[in-house]
Amino acid sequence: MTREELAALKLPDHPGVYMFRGTKHEILYIGKAASLRDRVRSYFALDIAETRSSAIAKMAATAHTLTWTETGSVLEALILEANLIKQYQPPYNIRDKDNKSFNYLVVTKEDFPRVLIVRGRDLFQKWNDKDIKKLFGPFPEGGSLKEALKIVRKIFPFRDTCTPCSPENTQKYKDLIFVSKCKPCFNRQLGLCPGVCSGEVDKKEYARYVSHITALFSGNFQGLKRQLAREMKAAAVAERFEDAQMLHRQIGALEHIRDVSLIKNDENRISSGGPSSELGVNGRIEAYDTAHTGGTETVAVMTVVRDGMALKEAYRKFKIKTSTNDDVASLEEVLSRRLEHAEWPLPRVFVVDGGTAQLRAAQRVLKSAGVEIPIVGVVKNDAHKADHLIGDSRAIKAYEHDILLANAEAHRFAISWHRKRRDRSLTRD
């Protein structure tokens, strides 16, 4: 497959799963992406053999065509990828790696099933079929699976290691606040378990939670949403309004999954020297700047540049919630809020206005979110003109023109919006 053939495919800038196929339409390799367009283009960078492997470089070069499936979120892409790898066993996914090296999700066969991540070597050596109710995988990346399960558990709490309530424990903790029940575990206190250990949930109700989780990891997102809607309606008719409200929250959470933390290292890190210039693609660059007057009417903006062009339809405005003239704190807030929008494609580079303090603040925010994307700071001179760039040297070398353009646009956009807000405020006074 050539770069020209790839360019003709018009891949979408959305999450999904892609499949490289051979001359007989057989599947050679399956992968997931936060942006199908950007991810697949990375296979045709000049240094792909160094950044990935010679086998992957050979696969991309010999592939005859490519197909893909868009998903609503990276979480859906991760689950679909695992199900498709299990179904088709593509040679370039399993080459040099047997089933013992992958990760699996196990739902145990118990009255109150546990939901566990198990390494393949442990699964095949220590587990029997009679102990397993449901098995999902293989998942190529253990880190992504752990992050996915953190998201799922906040929507559908489950038991992992705690022990169901027993008469012995009831007696032991009878003087505590949970009278006639066991002491709740830490996960129950955090809302990550529905209360198996403390006897707050019965087998039938808990089985419903587990059925939702198995539907999710089976890839039946739409079917799960319909099921939750039916359960919510039934709860409302029966005047179980707390249950109906909880189901409503679960449906909303599935529709607005914030899964930026699932986008791991190899999808976010640019290769040495950046993407191939022969592709004609510089990637998405996002720049941030703040503006205020003595700590009042503080605002922040995001601007976007791609291929040397400003994408004004992608610009965003943020009203800083804390009244402060602390530019570093404002930057941390706006980046944190931006990362909550999983529906916005992630950039190749984040650009911040300022020096080392701003650069380190941005690094803290991205690290906390589990996102690894290069960050560049634009240091200004006394005339507030760009003096020099600091941060990721590879990103600077690959994208200097677009970094400076995005930064200039952010400064202009922030000042313009701040002045409008300030003028309106003075008019009201």
C-alpha positions in Angstrom: 0.0 0.0 0.0 1.4 3.4 -0.9 1.0 6.9 0.6 -1.0 8.0 -2.5 -3.4 5.1 -2.0 -3.8 6.0 1.7 -4.5 9.6 0.8 -7.4 8.6 -1.5 -9.1 6.7 1.4 -10.2 9.9 3.2 -10.0 8.4 6.7 -12.1 10.2 9.3 -10.7 12.1 12.3 -12.7 9.9 14.8 -12.0 7.0 17.1 -12.3 3.5 15.6 -10.6 0.3 14.6 -8.6 -0.2 11.4 -7.7 -3.4 9.6 -4.8 -3.7 7.1 -5.7 -6.4 4.5 -3.8 -8.5 2.1 -4.3 -9.2 -1.6 -7.0 -11.8 -0.9 -8.8 -9.4 1.6 -7.4 -11.4 4.5 -6.8 -9.4 7.7 -3.1 -8.8 8.4 -3.3 -6.5 11.4 -5.9 -4.8 13.6 -5.4 -1.7 15.6 -7.4 0.9 17.5 -7.1 4.7 17.3 -8.3 7.9 18.8 -8.1 9.4 15.3 -8.2 6.9 12.5 -6.8 9.4 10.0 -3.7 10.4 12.1 -3.1 6.9 13.4 -3.0 5.1 10.0 -0.9 7.9 8.5 1.8 7.2 11.1 2.4 3.8 9.5 3.8 5.6 6.4 6.3 7.8 8.2 9.8 7.3 6.9 11.1 6.1 10.3 8.3 3.5 11.0 10.8 0.7 11.1 12.6 2.4 14.0 9.6 3.7 15.9 7.5 0.5 15.6 9.3 -2.5 14.1 10.6 -3.8 10.8 7.7 -6.4 10.8 5.1 -3.6 11.1 6.9 -1.6 8.4 6.8 -4.6 6.1 3.1 -5.2 6.9 2.1 -1.6 5.9 4.2 -1.8 2.7 2.7 -5.1 1.6 -0.9 -4.5 2.6 -3.2 -4.3 -0.4 -5.9 -2.1 1.2 -7.4 -0.9 4.5 -10.9 -1.0 6.0 -12.1 0.6 9.2 -15.0 1.0 11.6 -15.8 4.2 13.4 -16.8 4.0 17.1 -18.3 6.5 19.5 -15.3 6.5 21.8 -11.9 5.1 22.4 -13.3 2.7 25.0 -15.6 1.2 22.3 -12.6 1.0 19.9 -10.5 -0.8 22.6 -13.3 -3.4 23.1 -13.9 -3.9 19.4 -10.2 -4.3 18.7 -10.0 -7.1 21.3 -13.1 -8.9 20.0 -11.9 -8.7 16.4 -8.4 -9.9 17.3 -10.0 -12.9 19.1 -12.2 -13.6 16.0 -9.6 -13.3 13.2 -6.2 -13.9 14.9 -4.3 -11.6 12.5 -0.8 -12.7 11.9 0.9 -9.4 12.6 -1.0 -9.1 15.9 0.0 -12.5 17.3 3.4 -12.9 15.6 6.2 -13.3 18.2 3.5 -13.2 20.9 1.5 -16.1 22.1 -1.8 -16.0 24.1 0.2 -16.1 27.4 1.5 -12.6 26.8 -1.9 -10.9 26.4 -4.3 -9.6 29.0 -7.8 -10.9 29.5 -10.9 -9.8 31.4 -12.5 -12.5 33.5 -15.9 -12.6 35.1 -15.9 -15.4 37.6 -18.6 -18.0 38.1 -19.8 -17.3 41.6 -22.9 -16.1 43.3 -21.4 -12.6 43.3 -19.0 -12.7 40.3 -15.7 -10.8 40.5 -14.4 -8.8 37.5 -10.7 -9.2 37.1 -7.8 -8.5 34.8 -5.7 -11.7 34.3 -2.5 -12.2 32.4 -2.6 -14.9 29.8 0.1 -17.0 31.5 -1.9 -17.1 34.7 -5.2 -17.7 33.0 -4.0 -20.7 31.1 -2.0 -22.2 34.0 -4.1 -21.5 37.1 -7.7 -21.1 35.9 -10.3 -23.7 34.9 -13.3 -23.3 32.7 -15.6 -24.1 35.7 -14.3 -21.0 37.4 -15.0 -18.6 34.5 -18.5 -17.2 33.6 -17.3 -14.9 30.9 -13.9 -14.3 29.2 -13.0 -11.3 27.1 -9.8 -10.6 25.2 -7.0 -10.8 24.3 -6.3 -7.2 24.9 -2.9 -6.2 23.5 -2.2 -3.4 26.0 -2.7 -4.1 29.7 -2.4 -0.5 30.6 -5.3 0.5 28.3 -7.4 -2.3 29.7 -6.8 -1.1 33.3 -7.8 2.4 32.4 -10.9 1.1 30.6 -12.0 -0.9 33.6 -11.6 2.2 35.8 -14.0 4.1 33.6 -16.5 1.1 33.5 -16.4 0.7 37.2 -17.5 4.3 37.8 -20.6 3.5 35.7 -21.3 -0.1 36.8 -19.7 -0.8 40.2 -18.6 -4.4 40.7 -16.8 -6.7 43.2 -13.2 -7.6 42.6 -11.6 -9.0 45.7 -14.0 -8.2 48.6 -15.8 -11.1 50.3 -19.6 -11.3 50.4 -21.3 -10.7 53.7 -21.2 -13.7 56.1 -22.8 -14.4 59.5 -19.3 -14.4 61.0 -18.5 -10.9 59.7 -21.9 -9.6 60.7 -21.2 -10.6 64.3 -17.7 -9.2 64.2 -18.8 -5.7 63.0 -22.2 -5.6 64.8 -21.2 -2.5 66.8 -20.2 -0.4 63.7 -22.5 2.0 61.9 -23.6 -0.8 59.5 -25.7 -2.6 62.1 -26.5 -6.2 61.2 -24.1 -5.9 58.2 -20.4 -6.3 57.5 -18.0 -3.4 57.5 -18.0 -1.9 54.0 -14.7 -2.2 52.1 -12.9 0.8 50.8 -14.2 0.3 47.2 -17.8 0.4 48.6 -17.0 3.7 50.3 -15.7 5.1 47.0 -18.8 3.9 45.2 -16.9 1.3 43.1 -18.6 -1.7 44.6 -22.4 -1.9 45.1 -22.0 -3.3 48.6 -21.4 -7.0 48.2 -19.1 -7.1 51.3 -21.6 -5.3 53.5 -24.7 -7.1 52.3 -26.3 -4.1 50.7 -27.0 -5.8 47.4 -28.6 -9.2 46.7 -27.6 -11.8 44.1 -30.4 -10.8 41.6 -29.6 -7.1 41.7 -25.8 -7.7 41.5 -26.4 -10.1 38.5 -27.9 -7.1 36.7 -24.8 -5.1 37.2 -22.7 -7.9 35.9 -24.9 -8.4 32.8 -24.4 -4.7 32.0 -20.6 -5.2 32.2 -20.7 -8.3 30.0 -22.9 -6.6 27.4 -20.4 -3.7 27.3 -17.3 -5.8 26.8 -19.2 -7.9 24.2 -19.3 -4.7 22.2 -23.1 -4.3 22.4 -23.1 -0.6 23.3 -26.4 0.3 21.6 -28.1 -2.8 23.0 -26.9 -1.9 26.5 -28.2 1.6 26.2 -31.6 0.3 25.1 -31.7 -2.2 28.0 -30.8 0.6 30.5 -33.6 2.7 29.1 -36.1 -0.1 29.5 -35.0 -0.6 33.1 -35.2 3.1 33.8 -38.8 3.3 32.5 -39.8 0.2 34.5 -38.3 1.7 37.7 -40.1 5.0 37.1 -43.4 3.2 36.6 -42.8 1.3 39.8 -42.0 4.6 41.5 -38.5 3.5 42.3 -37.3 6.9 41.5 -33.7 6.5 43.0 -33.2 3.5 40.8 -34.5 5.4 37.8 -32.2 8.3 38.5 -29.2 6.0 38.8 -30.0 4.3 35.5 -30.4 7.8 33.9 -26.9 8.7 35.1 -25.5 5.4 33.7 -27.0 6.1 30.2 -25.6 9.6 30.3 -22.2 8.3 31.3 -22.1 5.8 28.4 -23.0 8.6 26.0 -20.3 10.9 27.3 -17.4 8.7 28.1 -14.3 10.7 28.9 -11.6 8.2 27.8 -8.6 10.3 26.9 -6.6 8.2 29.4 -7.0 5.2 27.1 -5.0 6.8 24.4 -1.6 5.4 25.1 2.0 6.2 24.3 2.4 4.9 20.8 -0.7 6.7 19.6 0.3 10.1 21.0 4.0 10.2 20.7 5.3 11.7 17.4 8.1 9.8 15.7 11.6 11.1 15.3 11.6 14.0 13.0 7.8 14.1 12.9 5.5 12.7 10.3 6.8 12.3 6.8 6.7 15.6 4.8 5.9 13.5 1.7 2.5 12.8 3.2 1.7 16.6 3.2 0.4 16.3 6.8 1.7 18.3 9.7 -1.0 17.2 12.1 -3.3 19.1 14.5 -1.6 21.7 16.7 -3.5 23.2 19.7 -2.4 26.4 21.4 -3.6 28.0 24.6 -3.4 31.5 26.0 -5.1 33.4 28.8 -6.1 37.1 29.3 -7.4 39.2 32.2 -7.3 42.6 33.7 -5.9 42.6 37.2 -7.3 39.1 37.9 -10.8 40.0 36.7 -12.7 38.8 33.7 -10.1 36.0 33.3 -10.6 34.0 30.1 -8.7 31.3 28.2 -8.8 30.1 24.6 -7.8 27.2 22.5 -6.8 27.6 18.8 -6.1 24.9 16.3 -3.8 24.9 13.2 -3.5 22.0 10.8 -1.3 22.0 7.6 -0.4 25.6 8.1 -4.0 26.7 8.2 -6.0 28.1 11.1 -9.1 25.9 11.8 -11.3 28.6 13.3 -14.3 26.4 13.6 -12.3 24.3 16.1 -11.4 27.3 18.3 -12.9 27.2 21.8 -13.4 29.7 24.6 -13.2 29.1 28.4 -14.3 31.3 31.2 -11.8 30.7 34.1 -13.9 29.7 37.1 -11.4 31.0 39.7 -11.0 34.7 39.8 -7.2 35.0 39.7 -4.3 36.6 37.9 -2.3 33.4 38.3 -1.5 32.5 34.6 -0.1 29.1 35.6 -3.3 28.1 37.6 -5.5 29.4 34.7 -3.5 27.3 32.2 -3.9 24.2 34.4 -7.6 24.7 34.6 -8.2 25.2 30.9 -6.0 22.1 30.0 -7.9 20.0 32.5 -11.2 21.1 31.1 -10.1 20.5 27.5 -9.0 16.9 28.3 -12.6 16.2 29.5 -13.8 16.5 25.9 -13.0 13.1 24.5 -15.1 14.0 21.5 -12.4 16.5 20.4 -9.5 14.9 18.6 -6.2 15.1 20.4 -3.4 17.1 18.8 0.1 16.2 17.7 1.4 19.0 19.9 0.1 21.2 22.8 1.4 24.8 22.7 1.4 27.0 25.7 2.2 30.7 26.0 5.0 31.2 28.5 8.2 29.8 29.9 9.3 26.9 32.1 6.5 27.4 34.7 3.7 27.1 32.1 5.5 24.2 30.4 5.8 22.3 33.6 2.2 23.0 34.5 1.0 21.6 31.2 3.2 18.5 31.7 1.6 17.9 35.1 -1.9 18.1 33.7 -1.2 15.7 30.9 0.7 13.3 33.1 -2.2 13.2 35.5 -4.6 12.4 32.7 -2.3 9.6 31.4 -1.8 11.4 28.1 1.7 11.6 26.4 1.7 14.3 23.8 4.6 16.7 23.2 4.4 20.1 24.7 6.1 23.3 23.5 6.2 26.7 25.2 6.5 30.0 23.3 8.7 32.4 25.3 8.1 36.0 24.6 10.4 39.1 24.7 9.7 42.4 26.4 7.5 43.4 23.4 5.5 40.3 23.8 6.8 38.8 20.6 7.9 35.2 20.2 11.6 35.0 21.2 12.3 31.3 21.3 10.6 27.9 21.8 11.2 25.5 24.6 10.0 21.9 25.3 10.0 18.9 23.0 12.8 19.4 20.5 11.4 17.0 17.9 8.0 18.7 17.9 9.7 22.1 17.5 11.8 20.8 14.6 8.8 19.2 12.8 6.1 21.9 13.5 7.8 25.2 14.2 5.8 27.2 11.7 2.4 25.8 12.8 3.4 26.2 16.5 4.1 30.0 16.0 0.9 30.5 14.0 -1.2 28.7 16.6 0.3 30.7 19.4 -0.2 34.0 17.6 -3.8 33.1 16.9 -4.3 32.2 20.6 -2.9 35.5 21.7 -5.1 37.4 19.3 -8.2 35.4 20.1 -7.8 35.6 23.9 -7.2 39.4 23.8 -10.2 40.0 21.5 -12.6 38.0 23.6 -11.3 39.4 26.9 -11.8 43.0 25.6 -15.4 42.2 24.5 -16.2 40.8 28.0 -14.5 43.7 29.8 -16.3 46.3 27.7 -19.7 44.6 28.4 -18.8 44.6 32.1 -18.0 48.3 32.1 -21.3 49.0 30.2 -23.3 47.1 32.8 -21.6 49.1 35.6 
